[in-house]
Amino acid sequence: MFAPSEKEIAKLAATEINLTAQELADIIWLMVQVNQSSNTSEVSPVTTTEKSQNILLPSQNTESIAFPEIVEKIKKAAPLYADSPRNQASESVSAAGLPIKIDDPLALRNALALGRSLRPLMRKVPSLTETVLDEEATVTSIAEEDFWLPVVQPIPARWLEVALVIEETERYPLWRQILTEFQQLLERHGAFRNVSLWHLKIGSKEEVELYAKNRQASLKELNDPSGRRLIWVVSDCVSAIWHNGSLLKVLRDWAKMQPVSLLQLLPERLWSRTALGWGMEVQLYSENPGVPNTRLLKTRQPIDTEFNSPQALTLPIVTLESFPMKNWAKVLAGLGGSRTPGLIFLPEQITPQASLNDGEDNQSPKARVSRFQAAASPLSRQLARMMAAAPVSLPVIRLIQKNLLPDSRAVHLAEVLMGGLLKPTAEKLRDTVKDEVKYEFHPGVRDELIKITRKSQTIDVIRCLSEFINKQLQLRHSVKTFEAMLFDPDVEIDPDYLPFAEITAKTLQLLGEKYADMGERIQQKNSQPITSDKNSIINTQPESLNIAASEPVVLQTEEFKTVTINRRGEVISNSPKVAHYFTETIAQGILLKMVAIPNGKFLMGSPSTEAERDGKESPQHEVTVPPFFMGKYPVTQAQWRTVAALEPVNLNLDPDPSNFKGDNLPVEQIYWYEAVEFCDRLSIHTNRHYRLPSEAEWEYACRAGTTTPFHFGETIKADLANYQAGDTYSDEPKGKRLGKTTPVGSFNVANAFGLYDMHGNVWEWCYDHWHNDYEGAPTDGSAWVNAETAEVETKGESENDNQLRMLRGGSWNNDPRNCRSAYRIRNDPDIRLSFIGFRVVVSGART
């Protein structure tokens, strides 16, 4: 019960309102309950803060536009190579590099799969701390019992919170970016009511110290008597507090009250060389959600009775891979049919032993490489050889992984960086996160790796990086000109390229034969004085450049025509245009054309002067839209059938759901959930991020720079689109109602971006939830998704995931007003109608 202060009572007394302290407390308490009830009904939109730069208006010439990369990117910028003097010894060349910044490619490249794996943890339970006023029960209580006290009930709350406890060692910088992205994944997933970050450090006496932000915390601070907190410890298990057993004792104390799990960062083949080698392997399961580790069930009981004693610690182990993560999540959720690996420890019986890298300091370069080759996985061996052809920088390594070794993961990078080939340098990188380190090969190791690497593979790495640098710096030379500058003695090297040329020279010299001569010529050029002026990129602090790591796509061009009509439906202009697009091959003969939509600004919604508008299209507001690609047509039945045959992600898909049959007809009778499933399958199949458009993206793409009701102009007519042409919008003549879908693109008229069928034929799903108007809408082009379901993409995962979703564009069954660019409508996400389809977009991921 709340107690008002004496000061508050005195103020009320001065106003001659004579209430007792108990009466005041009851009033304040009731006000708080009503306020909480009001707050729980409000849903905050999820918006993004990242803005598109270098905005280009839709009316500009698209031939000069830099089209988007097909890649998920993160905001953090990191230097491509660390700064260093140009003239260094050969082994120090790994520290040289371009003094520019690039976007660090996504380190956690399986984030989408990991997010799906955590879905078993999405459930809600009555809150232990928050209540809401039960108005009906309160009124009933007053009426029947004359008992004037409010009746409250707990509000539904997410079941679990996560305490992410990261061990900080000298290897922590290696994992920093991966763990940052993993933390963001947990925070945005929607399964957890809170994600808090904690750090473990080694004290001066090799004891365990716990830190929250910048303060040291008590180890008991993480205990949660309710059992609704998961303590998720993140470590590679090689530090002293693991090998002396002190951390295991702390975990044992935590595990008596709540679930505790270990996220192991190293691949399983290296576990035996860490403190995990002390544990006994078991398979764990549970029939109840969120039980403490002491109540986890084992598929077989240990024969040794000591491992069944209260002194034993049972610890589930999980890695950053989707399949083990999913099994672990099912066990934590109490789904009895699943198993997850674990270890049982006896902390008191652990004695210190050699760490993972002990005894390697005095090895020869050849011995280091031989030892690594013998123990590492094939992908890790291949990655190490590719890294030898480039300066060692985490963003550069991830570029190599993304473009030349796409099957490799974080664990393979960990194997290389901790396999005895590299060492952290004493120099820290500028303009990066605090305490970031860079790596370099041990002396002689780079040479040994290049000797055992195919020359073609080394050249592939050099060309991959040079193409990225050339493309993203947007310098005045083509890649062929760049190669001429490197290899032709009569062509001077542009000063902008000198830093990268230095590492190229060293690598080519190591390859021998004709490459050695090339490398020597480059080295001689590098030794010449730099003649660039004071504003050269070599001599100044560079600006940030966004480099996206992705498999390149070949943009093609296509000529088409646009039509503009007046209120009477008369053609007043017929303009030829050129679209840029790429073709995605889904299967043999099944193609998906994706049209480049440039970034720009537009006014979303309709003006008050537009005929037949309504309040749902207000207020008009300016939206800045980043570049993306959109399907040239709605998804066809042939495309749907092909993707429906791919492996399911979350749902099974009917290969033939449509009412009207035809390979080139738009697919219809599609749930919103099924459209999302189509995008998920296509993303995995193509290794690109396909998704539904946001409502803002859809309207921006439909308008294509126009401000009229239709992209055709002031009205619409039957020879331009498939709609209910028996009705008119303005002064145009009536047409014939077709009463069915038509083949995509059959009207042969596109908008200024080169998109077809944006008005009529089938309604198109958007990703957004429904909102009655645009008050509070995002202004960055992102989807307006309610906070409670920001990460829910499949039916049945949340109480709120059945909220209405957006449809745009009108259909064959709709009047002209419903086909306007600004018209918006909503429907249940699980409705199946013969005039609802969709089209896809592909772009960088939204946060």
C-alpha positions in Angstrom: 0.0 0.0 0.0 1.2 3.5 -0.8 1.8 6.0 2.0 1.5 9.7 1.2 4.1 12.0 2.7 3.3 14.4 5.5 4.0 17.3 3.1 1.3 16.0 0.7 -1.2 15.6 3.5 -0.5 19.2 4.6 -1.1 20.5 1.1 -4.5 18.8 1.0 -5.4 20.1 4.5 -4.7 23.6 3.3 -7.3 23.1 0.6 -9.8 22.0 3.3 -10.0 18.5 1.9 -10.0 16.4 5.1 -9.0 12.9 4.3 -7.3 10.3 6.4 -3.9 8.8 5.5 -5.6 5.5 4.8 -8.1 7.2 2.4 -5.3 9.0 0.6 -3.4 5.8 0.2 -6.4 4.0 -1.2 -7.0 6.8 -3.7 -3.3 6.9 -4.9 -3.3 3.1 -5.2 -6.4 3.1 -7.3 -5.0 5.9 -9.5 -1.8 3.9 -10.1 -3.9 0.8 -11.1 -6.0 2.8 -13.6 -2.8 4.4 -15.0 -1.2 1.0 -15.5 -4.3 -0.3 -17.2 -4.2 2.7 -19.6 -0.6 2.2 -20.3 -0.9 -1.5 -21.1 -3.3 -0.8 -24.0 -0.8 1.4 -25.7 1.5 -0.2 -28.3 4.7 1.6 -29.3 5.7 1.3 -32.9 9.0 -0.1 -33.8 11.0 2.3 -35.9 14.5 2.5 -37.1 16.9 5.4 -36.8 19.2 4.7 -39.6 18.6 7.3 -42.4 19.4 7.0 -46.1 22.2 9.3 -47.2 22.6 11.1 -50.5 18.9 11.2 -51.1 17.9 11.0 -54.8 14.4 12.1 -55.8 12.4 9.7 -57.9 12.4 12.2 -60.8 16.2 12.0 -61.2 17.8 10.0 -63.9 18.1 6.4 -62.6 21.2 5.7 -64.7 23.3 7.8 -62.3 21.9 6.1 -59.2 24.0 3.8 -57.0 21.7 0.9 -56.6 21.5 -1.1 -53.4 23.6 -4.1 -52.4 21.8 -7.3 -51.7 23.1 -7.8 -48.2 22.2 -7.5 -44.5 24.4 -4.8 -43.0 25.1 -3.5 -39.5 25.7 0.1 -38.4 29.2 -0.4 -36.9 32.0 0.9 -39.0 35.5 -0.5 -38.6 38.8 0.2 -40.5 39.6 -2.1 -43.4 43.3 -2.2 -42.4 45.0 -0.5 -39.5 47.3 2.5 -40.1 51.0 1.9 -40.3 54.1 3.3 -42.0 54.4 2.4 -45.7 57.9 1.0 -45.5 57.9 -1.9 -43.0 59.5 -5.3 -42.8 57.8 -8.0 -44.8 56.1 -9.6 -41.8 54.8 -6.3 -40.6 52.9 -5.7 -43.8 49.8 -7.2 -42.4 49.2 -4.1 -40.4 49.2 -1.9 -43.5 46.0 -0.9 -45.2 43.7 1.6 -46.7 43.0 4.5 -44.3 39.2 4.2 -44.9 36.3 2.9 -42.9 34.0 0.2 -44.1 30.9 -1.4 -42.6 31.9 -4.4 -40.7 30.1 -7.3 -42.5 27.5 -9.1 -40.4 29.5 -11.4 -38.1 26.5 -13.4 -37.0 25.4 -14.5 -40.4 22.9 -17.1 -39.3 20.9 -14.6 -37.1 17.6 -15.4 -38.9 18.0 -19.1 -38.3 19.0 -18.5 -34.7 15.9 -16.3 -34.2 13.7 -19.1 -35.4 15.4 -21.6 -33.1 14.5 -19.5 -30.1 10.8 -19.5 -30.8 9.9 -22.3 -28.4 10.7 -19.8 -25.6 7.9 -17.4 -26.7 5.2 -17.7 -24.1 3.4 -15.5 -21.7 2.5 -16.0 -18.0 0.8 -13.8 -15.4 3.2 -11.0 -14.3 4.5 -11.2 -10.8 4.8 -7.4 -10.4 2.4 -5.7 -12.7 -1.4 -5.7 -12.4 -4.3 -4.2 -14.3 -7.6 -3.0 -12.9 -10.4 -5.6 -13.5 -13.2 -3.1 -13.9 -16.0 -5.6 -14.2 -14.9 -7.5 -11.1 -14.5 -4.3 -9.2 -18.0 -3.1 -10.1 -19.4 -6.6 -9.2 -17.6 -6.6 -5.8 -19.0 -3.1 -5.0 -22.5 -4.0 -6.1 -22.8 -7.4 -4.4 -20.6 -7.0 -1.3 -20.5 -3.2 -0.8 -16.7 -3.7 -0.7 -15.1 -0.5 -2.1 -11.7 -1.8 -3.0 -10.4 -2.3 -6.6 -10.0 -5.9 -7.9 -6.9 -6.4 -10.0 -5.4 -9.1 -12.0 -1.9 -9.7 -13.2 -1.2 -8.6 -16.8 0.3 -11.2 -19.3 4.1 -10.9 -19.4 6.8 -12.6 -21.2 7.8 -15.6 -19.3 11.6 -15.3 -19.3 14.3 -12.7 -18.9 17.9 -13.3 -19.9 21.0 -12.3 -18.0 23.7 -12.6 -20.7 27.0 -13.0 -18.7 30.0 -12.6 -20.9 33.5 -13.6 -19.7 36.0 -10.9 -20.6 39.5 -12.3 -21.4 42.2 -11.2 -23.8 40.3 -13.1 -26.5 37.1 -11.1 -25.9 37.7 -8.6 -28.8 37.5 -11.6 -31.2 33.9 -12.3 -30.1 32.8 -8.7 -29.4 31.0 -8.1 -32.7 29.4 -11.5 -32.8 28.1 -11.2 -29.2 26.9 -7.6 -29.9 24.8 -8.9 -32.7 23.6 -11.9 -30.7 22.6 -9.5 -27.8 20.6 -7.4 -30.4 19.0 -10.6 -31.7 17.8 -11.5 -28.1 16.6 -8.0 -27.4 14.5 -7.8 -30.7 13.3 -11.3 -30.7 10.2 -10.8 -28.7 10.6 -13.9 -26.5 12.2 -12.2 -23.5 10.8 -9.5 -21.2 14.3 -8.2 -20.6 17.9 -8.8 -21.7 20.6 -7.6 -19.3 24.3 -7.6 -20.0 26.9 -8.7 -17.4 30.6 -9.3 -17.5 32.8 -11.8 -15.7 36.4 -10.9 -15.0 39.3 -12.5 -13.3 40.3 -10.9 -10.0 43.8 -10.3 -8.7 43.7 -13.7 -6.9 42.2 -15.5 -9.8 38.7 -15.3 -8.3 35.5 -14.6 -10.2 34.3 -11.0 -10.3 30.9 -9.9 -11.7 30.3 -6.5 -13.3 27.1 -4.7 -14.4 27.9 -1.8 -16.7 30.7 0.0 -14.8 30.1 -1.3 -11.3 31.2 -4.4 -9.6 28.2 -6.5 -8.5 27.6 -9.2 -6.0 27.5 -12.7 -7.5 24.2 -13.3 -5.6 22.6 -10.4 -7.5 21.8 -12.7 -10.4 19.8 -15.1 -8.2 16.0 -15.0 -9.0 13.8 -16.8 -6.6 10.9 -16.8 -9.1 13.0 -19.0 -11.4 12.1 -16.8 -14.4 15.6 -15.7 -15.2 17.9 -17.5 -17.5 21.6 -17.0 -16.7 23.4 -17.5 -20.0 27.1 -17.6 -19.6 29.2 -16.9 -22.7 32.8 -18.1 -22.8 35.4 -20.2 -24.6 36.2 -21.9 -21.2 40.0 -21.6 -21.4 40.7 -18.9 -18.7 42.2 -19.5 -15.2 38.8 -19.3 -13.4 37.6 -22.3 -15.4 40.7 -24.4 -14.8 40.8 -23.7 -11.1 37.1 -24.5 -10.7 36.1 -21.2 -9.2 33.7 -20.3 -12.0 32.1 -23.7 -11.9 31.3 -23.2 -8.2 29.7 -19.9 -9.0 27.6 -21.6 -11.8 26.6 -24.4 -9.4 25.3 -21.8 -6.9 23.3 -20.0 -9.6 21.9 -23.3 -11.0 20.2 -24.2 -7.7 17.7 -21.4 -8.1 17.2 -20.9 -11.9 18.2 -22.3 -15.3 21.9 -21.7 -16.2 23.4 -22.6 -19.6 26.7 -22.1 -21.3 27.1 -20.6 -24.8 30.4 -22.1 -25.9 32.1 -20.1 -28.6 34.6 -22.7 -29.7 33.8 -25.6 -32.1 33.1 -28.9 -30.4 36.3 -30.4 -31.6 38.3 -28.1 -29.4 36.2 -28.6 -26.2 38.5 -31.3 -24.9 41.4 -28.8 -24.9 39.4 -26.4 -22.6 38.0 -26.8 -19.1 35.0 -28.7 -20.6 37.3 -31.7 -20.8 36.7 -32.1 -17.0 33.0 -32.8 -17.5 31.1 -36.0 -18.2 28.9 -35.9 -21.3 25.1 -36.4 -20.8 22.0 -35.8 -22.8 19.5 -33.5 -20.9 15.8 -33.0 -21.2 12.9 -31.5 -19.1 9.2 -31.9 -18.9 8.6 -28.6 -17.2 9.6 -25.1 -18.4 12.5 -23.1 -16.8 13.5 -25.6 -14.2 16.8 -25.1 -12.3 19.7 -27.2 -13.5 19.3 -29.5 -10.5 16.0 -30.7 -11.8 17.1 -31.4 -15.3 16.5 -35.0 -16.4 19.2 -37.2 -17.9 18.7 -39.9 -20.6 21.0 -42.1 -18.5 22.1 -41.7 -15.0 25.9 -41.6 -14.3 27.3 -44.8 -12.9 29.7 -42.8 -10.6 27.5 -41.8 -7.6 29.6 -38.6 -7.2 28.1 -37.2 -10.3 24.7 -37.6 -8.8 25.6 -35.8 -5.6 24.5 -32.2 -4.6 28.1 -31.1 -5.2 27.8 -31.9 -9.0 27.0 -29.2 -11.5 24.8 -30.1 -14.5 25.4 -27.6 -17.3 23.6 -27.5 -20.7 26.0 -26.5 -23.5 24.9 -24.8 -26.7 26.7 -23.2 -29.6 25.8 -20.4 -32.1 24.3 -22.9 -34.6 20.6 -23.1 -35.3 20.0 -26.9 -34.8 21.6 -27.3 -31.4 20.1 -23.9 -30.4 16.6 -25.1 -31.3 16.9 -28.4 -29.3 18.3 -26.4 -26.3 15.4 -24.0 -26.5 12.9 -26.8 -26.5 14.5 -28.4 -23.4 14.4 -25.0 -21.6 10.7 -24.6 -22.6 10.0 -28.0 -21.1 9.1 -29.9 -24.3 9.9 -33.4 -23.2 10.6 -34.9 -26.6 13.8 -32.9 -27.2 17.4 -33.5 -25.9 20.3 -31.1 -25.6 23.9 -32.0 -24.8 25.4 -31.2 -21.4 28.2 -31.9 -19.0 28.3 -32.8 -15.4 31.2 -31.3 -13.3 32.6 -31.8 -9.9 34.2 -28.4 -9.3 36.2 -29.5 -6.2 38.0 -32.1 -8.2 39.3 -29.8 -10.9 43.0 -28.9 -10.8 44.8 -26.3 -12.9 46.2 -27.5 -16.2 47.7 -26.1 -19.4 45.5 -23.7 -21.4 44.5 -24.0 -25.0 47.6 -22.3 -26.5 50.3 -23.2 -23.9 53.6 -24.5 -25.4 53.2 -22.8 -28.8 55.3 -19.7 -28.3 58.6 -21.2 -29.5 57.3 -23.2 -32.5 58.7 -22.7 -35.9 56.4 -21.3 -38.6 56.2 -24.7 -40.4 55.4 -26.5 -37.1 52.6 -24.0 -36.4 51.1 -24.5 -39.8 51.4 -28.3 -39.6 49.8 -28.4 -36.2 46.9 -26.3 -37.3 46.4 -28.3 -40.5 46.2 -31.5 -38.5 43.6 -30.3 -36.0 41.5 -27.8 -37.9 38.3 -28.4 -39.9 38.5 -28.2 -43.7 36.7 -24.9 -43.8 39.0 -23.4 -41.2 42.1 -24.6 -43.1 40.8 -23.0 -46.3 39.9 -19.8 -44.5 43.4 -19.5 -43.1 45.0 -19.9 -46.5 42.8 -17.2 -47.9 43.6 -14.9 -45.0 47.3 -15.2 -45.9 46.6 -13.2 -49.1 45.3 -10.2 -47.2 46.0 -8.0 -44.2 44.5 -9.5 -41.1 41.5 -7.4 -40.0 38.2 -8.8 -38.7 36.1 -6.9 -41.3 38.3 -8.0 -44.1 38.2 -11.7 -42.9 34.4 -11.5 -42.9 34.4 -10.0 -46.4 36.4 -13.1 -47.5 34.0 -15.4 -45.7 31.0 -13.7 -47.2 32.2 -13.7 -50.8 34.7 -16.5 -51.2 33.8 -19.0 -48.4 30.0 -18.5 -47.7 29.7 -21.8 -45.9 32.1 -20.8 -43.2 30.8 -19.5 -39.8 32.1 -17.8 -36.7 33.4 -21.0 -35.3 35.7 -21.5 -38.3 37.1 -18.0 -37.8 37.6 -18.8 -34.2 39.6 -21.9 -35.1 41.9 -19.8 -37.2 42.4 -17.0 -34.8 43.0 -19.3 -31.9 44.8 -22.0 -33.8 48.3 -20.8 -33.1 48.8 -19.0 -36.5 48.1 -15.5 -35.3 48.7 -13.2 -32.4 47.1 -10.0 -31.3 49.3 -6.9 -31.9 50.1 -4.4 -29.2 48.6 -1.6 -31.3 44.9 -0.9 -31.0 42.7 0.2 -33.9 41.6 3.8 -34.2 38.0 4.7 -34.3 36.7 1.4 -33.2 35.2 0.1 -30.0 37.2 0.4 -26.8 40.0 -2.1 -26.4 39.6 -3.5 -29.9 42.7 -5.4 -31.1 44.1 -6.4 -34.5 45.8 -9.6 -35.4 48.9 -10.5 -37.4 50.5 -13.8 -38.4 53.4 -15.1 -36.4 56.7 -14.5 -38.2 57.0 -16.8 -41.3 53.5 -18.2 -41.0 52.0 -16.2 -43.9 54.8 -17.4 -46.2 54.2 -21.0 -45.2 50.4 -20.7 -45.8 50.9 -19.1 -49.2 53.3 -21.9 -50.2 50.5 -24.5 -49.7 47.7 -22.5 -51.2 46.7 -22.7 -54.9 47.8 -19.6 -56.7 44.4 -19.2 -58.3 42.9 -19.1 -54.8 45.3 -16.4 -53.7 44.6 -14.3 -56.8 40.9 -14.7 -56.2 41.3 -13.1 -52.7 43.4 -10.2 -54.1 40.8 -9.6 -56.9 37.9 -9.9 -54.5 39.2 -7.3 -52.2 40.4 -5.0 -54.9 37.0 -5.1 -56.6 35.3 -4.2 -53.3 37.7 -1.3 -52.7 37.4 0.0 -56.2 33.7 -0.3 -56.3 33.0 1.3 -52.9 35.6 4.1 -53.0 34.0 5.0 -56.4 37.4 6.1 -57.7 37.8 7.0 -61.3 39.4 3.8 -62.5 37.9 0.5 -63.5 39.2 -2.8 -62.0 41.1 -3.5 -65.2 42.7 -0.1 -65.0 43.6 -0.9 -61.4 45.3 -4.1 -62.5 47.2 -2.2 -65.2 48.4 0.2 -62.5 49.6 -2.7 -60.5 51.3 -4.8 -63.2 52.3 -2.4 -66.0 55.6 -0.6 -65.3 54.6 2.2 -67.6 51.4 3.1 -65.8 51.7 5.1 -62.6 49.8 3.9 -59.5 47.2 6.3 -58.3 48.0 7.5 -54.8 44.5 6.3 -53.7 45.6 2.7 -54.3 49.0 2.7 -52.8 48.1 1.2 -49.4 46.4 -1.8 -50.9 49.1 -2.2 -53.5 51.6 -2.7 -50.8 50.0 -5.9 -49.4 49.3 -7.1 -53.0 53.0 -6.7 -53.8 54.1 -8.8 -50.8 51.6 -11.6 -51.6 52.5 -11.7 -55.3 56.2 -11.9 -54.4 55.5 -15.0 -52.2 53.7 -16.7 -55.1 56.9 -16.7 -57.2 57.2 -17.1 -61.0 55.5 -14.3 -63.1 53.7 -13.1 -60.0 57.0 -12.4 -58.2 58.0 -10.0 -61.0 54.7 -8.2 -60.7 55.1 -7.9 -57.0 58.6 -6.6 -57.3 57.4 -3.9 -59.8 54.6 -2.9 -57.4 57.1 -2.8 -54.6 59.4 -0.5 -56.6 56.4 1.8 -57.4 55.5 1.9 -53.7 59.0 3.1 -52.8 58.6 6.2 -55.0 57.7 9.4 -53.3 54.0 10.2 -52.9 53.0 13.2 -54.9 49.4 13.5 -53.8 48.3 16.8 -52.5 47.3 17.6 -48.9 43.7 16.6 -49.5 44.6 13.1 -50.7 43.0 10.1 -49.0 46.5 9.0 -48.1 47.2 12.1 -46.0 43.9 12.9 -44.4 41.6 11.4 -41.8 39.1 9.5 -44.1 35.4 9.8 -44.2 33.2 6.7 -43.5 32.4 4.6 -46.6 29.7 2.0 -46.5 31.0 -1.2 -48.0 28.4 -4.0 -48.2 29.7 -7.6 -48.4 27.6 -9.6 -50.8 27.7 -11.8 -53.8 27.5 -9.3 -56.7 24.5 -9.2 -59.0 24.5 -8.3 -62.7 22.2 -5.4 -63.4 20.5 -5.5 -66.7 18.5 -2.7 -68.4 15.1 -2.9 -70.1 13.2 -0.3 -72.1 9.5 0.2 -71.4 6.8 2.8 -71.7 4.8 4.8 -69.2 1.4 6.4 -69.9 -0.1 9.5 -68.4 -3.9 10.2 -68.8 -6.1 13.1 -67.9 -9.5 13.1 -66.1 -11.3 11.9 -69.2 -8.9 9.0 -69.7 -7.2 10.5 -72.7 -3.5 9.8 -73.1 -1.6 13.1 -72.7 1.9 11.6 -72.7 3.6 8.3 -73.6 7.2 8.3 -72.4 9.9 5.7 -73.0 11.9 4.7 -69.9 14.8 2.4 -68.9 14.6 0.1 -65.8 17.5 -1.5 -64.1 17.0 -5.0 -62.7 18.5 -8.3 -61.9 17.1 -11.8 -62.6 16.9 -14.4 -59.8 16.9 -17.9 -61.1 14.6 -19.9 -58.7 14.8 -23.0 -60.8 15.4 -23.9 -64.4 13.0 -21.8 -66.4 11.5 -20.1 -63.3 12.9 -16.6 -63.2 12.1 -13.7 -60.8 12.9 -10.2 -62.1 13.8 -7.7 -59.3 13.7 -4.0 -60.3 16.0 -1.5 -58.7 14.1 1.2 -56.8 16.3 4.2 -56.0 16.3 5.9 -52.6 14.3 9.1 -52.2 11.7 11.1 -50.4 8.0 11.3 -51.0 4.7 12.4 -49.4 2.9 9.4 -48.1 -0.9 9.5 -47.9 -3.3 11.5 -49.9 -4.0 15.3 -49.9 -7.4 16.6 -48.6 -8.3 17.6 -52.2 -8.1 14.0 -53.6 -11.4 12.6 -54.6 -12.9 9.7 -52.6 -10.1 9.7 -50.0 -10.7 9.0 -46.3 -9.1 9.7 -43.0 -7.0 6.5 -43.0 -4.7 8.1 -45.5 -3.9 11.1 -43.2 -1.9 12.9 -42.2 0.3 13.2 -45.2 3.9 13.0 -44.1 7.3 13.0 -45.7 9.1 9.6 -45.7 12.7 8.9 -46.6 13.1 5.5 -48.3 16.4 3.7 -48.7 17.1 1.9 -52.0 15.8 -1.6 -52.5 14.7 -4.1 -55.3 11.0 -5.0 -55.9 9.5 -7.7 -57.9 8.6 -6.5 -61.4 5.3 -8.4 -61.1 3.3 -10.0 -58.4 4.4 -13.5 -57.6 3.1 -15.9 -60.2 1.7 -19.4 -59.7 4.7 -21.0 -61.4 7.1 -19.1 -59.0 4.9 -20.1 -56.0 4.8 -23.7 -57.0 8.6 -23.9 -57.3 9.2 -22.3 -53.9 6.5 -24.4 -52.3 8.5 -27.4 -53.2 11.5 -26.2 -51.2 12.2 -27.3 -47.6 9.7 -25.8 -45.1 11.0 -23.2 -42.7 7.9 -22.7 -40.5 4.9 -23.7 -42.5 3.9 -26.2 -45.2 2.7 -24.5 -48.4 0.0 -25.7 -50.7 1.6 -25.7 -54.2 -1.7 -24.9 -55.9 -3.8 -22.6 -53.7 -5.2 -20.3 -56.4 -8.8 -20.1 -57.6 -7.9 -19.0 -61.1 -5.4 -21.4 -62.7 -2.4 -20.4 -64.9 1.4 -20.4 -64.5 1.6 -16.7 -65.4 -1.4 -15.6 -63.4 -0.7 -14.1 -60.0 -0.9 -16.5 -57.2 -3.9 -15.7 -54.9 -5.7 -17.1 -51.9 -2.5 -16.6 -49.9 -2.3 -16.1 -46.1 0.0 -13.3 -44.9 1.9 -16.0 -43.0 2.3 -18.0 -46.2 3.7 -15.0 -48.0 6.2 -14.6 -45.2 7.1 -18.3 -45.5 7.6 -17.9 -49.2 10.1 -15.1 -48.5 11.9 -17.1 -45.8 12.3 -20.1 -48.2 13.4 -17.9 -51.0 16.0 -16.2 -48.8 17.6 -19.4 -47.8 17.5 -20.7 -51.4 19.1 -17.7 -52.9 21.2 -16.4 -49.9 19.5 -13.0 -50.2 17.2 -11.3 -47.8 13.8 -11.5 -49.4 10.8 -10.1 -47.5 7.4 -8.4 -47.9 7.6 -4.7 -48.6 6.7 -2.2 -45.9 3.6 -0.1 -46.6 5.8 2.9 -47.1 8.0 1.1 -49.6 5.0 -0.1 -51.5 3.4 3.3 -51.9 6.8 4.9 -52.8 7.4 2.2 -55.4 3.8 2.5 -56.7 3.9 6.3 -57.1 7.3 6.3 -58.7 7.6 10.1 -58.3 3.9 10.9 -59.0 1.5 12.7 -56.7 -1.7 11.9 -58.6 -4.3 9.4 -57.4 -2.8 6.8 -59.8 0.6 6.5 -61.3 -1.2 6.8 -64.6 -2.4 10.3 -63.7 -5.8 11.7 -62.6 -7.8 8.5 -63.2 -7.6 4.9 -64.3 -9.3 3.0 -67.2 -9.9 -0.5 -68.4 -7.1 -0.8 -71.0 -4.5 0.0 -68.4 -5.4 -2.2 -65.4 -7.6 -5.1 -64.2 -10.2 -3.7 -61.8 -14.0 -3.2 -61.6 -14.1 -1.0 -64.7 -17.9 -0.8 -64.7 -17.5 2.0 -62.2 -15.6 5.2 -62.9 -13.3 7.4 -60.7 -13.5 10.6 -62.7 -14.7 11.5 -66.3 -13.2 8.4 -68.0 -15.5 6.1 -70.0 -16.8 2.9 -68.3 -15.1 -0.4 -69.2 -15.8 -4.1 -68.9 -15.4 -6.0 -65.6 -13.2 -9.0 -66.3 -14.2 -10.8 -63.1 -10.9 -12.7 -62.7 -7.1 -12.3 -62.6 -5.1 -11.6 -65.7 -1.5 -12.7 -66.6 1.0 -10.4 -64.9 2.2 -7.6 -67.1 -0.4 -8.3 -69.7 -1.5 -4.6 -70.0 2.1 -3.7 -71.1 2.1 -0.4 -69.2 4.5 0.2 -66.2 5.1 3.0 -63.8 8.2 5.2 -64.0 10.2 2.6 -62.0 9.3 -0.2 -64.4 6.8 -2.0 -62.1 3.7 -3.6 -63.5 0.2 -4.3 -62.1 0.6 -1.9 -59.1 -3.1 -0.9 -59.6 -5.6 -3.8 -59.6 -5.3 -7.5 -60.5 -4.6 -8.7 -56.9 -4.2 -7.0 -53.5 -0.6 -7.2 -52.2 0.3 -8.0 -48.6 2.7 -5.6 -46.8 4.6 -6.5 -43.7 3.0 -3.7 -41.5 0.3 -4.1 -38.8 -2.8 -2.0 -39.3 -3.1 1.5 -37.8 -6.1 3.7 -38.2 -4.1 6.6 -39.6 -0.5 7.8 -39.9 -0.2 9.5 -36.5 3.2 8.3 -35.2 4.1 6.4 -38.3 7.8 5.8 -39.2 9.4 8.3 -41.5 12.3 6.1 -42.6 10.5 3.6 -44.9 10.5 0.8 -42.3 7.5 -1.4 -41.6 5.2 -0.1 -38.8 5.1 -3.2 -36.6 3.6 -3.3 -33.1 6.2 -3.8 -30.4 4.7 -7.0 -29.0 5.1 -8.8 -32.3 8.1 -7.1 -33.9 9.9 -10.4 -34.5 7.0 -12.8 -34.9 6.6 -14.0 -38.5 4.6 -17.1 -38.1 1.1 -17.9 -36.8 0.6 -18.9 -33.2 3.8 -17.6 -31.7 2.3 -14.8 -29.6 -1.0 -13.7 -28.2 -0.9 -10.6 -30.5 0.4 -12.2 -33.7 -3.1 -12.2 -35.3 -3.3 -8.5 -35.5 -4.6 -7.1 -38.8 -2.0 -6.8 -41.6 -1.8 -4.3 -44.5 -3.0 -4.8 -48.1 -2.3 -2.3 -51.0 -3.1 -1.8 -54.7 -6.7 -3.1 -55.1 -7.7 -6.0 -57.2 -9.9 -7.3 -60.1 -12.8 -7.2 -57.8 -12.5 -3.6 -56.6 -13.8 -0.1 -57.6 -11.3 2.4 -58.9 -11.1 4.3 -55.6 -9.7 1.2 -53.9 -6.9 0.9 -56.5 -5.5 4.4 -55.8 -1.8 4.7 -54.8 -2.8 6.0 -51.3 -5.6 3.6 -50.6 -5.0 1.3 -47.7 -7.0 -1.6 -46.3 -6.4 -4.3 -43.6 -7.4 -7.9 -43.2 -6.8 -10.9 -41.0 -3.4 -12.5 -41.7 -5.0 -15.9 -42.0 -7.6 -15.0 -44.5 -7.7 -16.7 -47.9 -9.4 -14.8 -50.8 -9.2 -15.1 -54.6 -8.1 -11.5 -54.9 -5.2 -11.4 -52.5 -1.6 -12.0 -53.6 1.8 -10.4 -52.9 5.1 -9.3 -54.4 8.5 -9.4 -52.8 11.4 -7.0 -52.2 15.0 -7.6 -51.4 17.4 -5.2 -49.6 19.5 -4.7 -46.5 18.0 -5.9 -43.3 16.0 -3.5 -41.1 16.6 -3.2 -37.4 
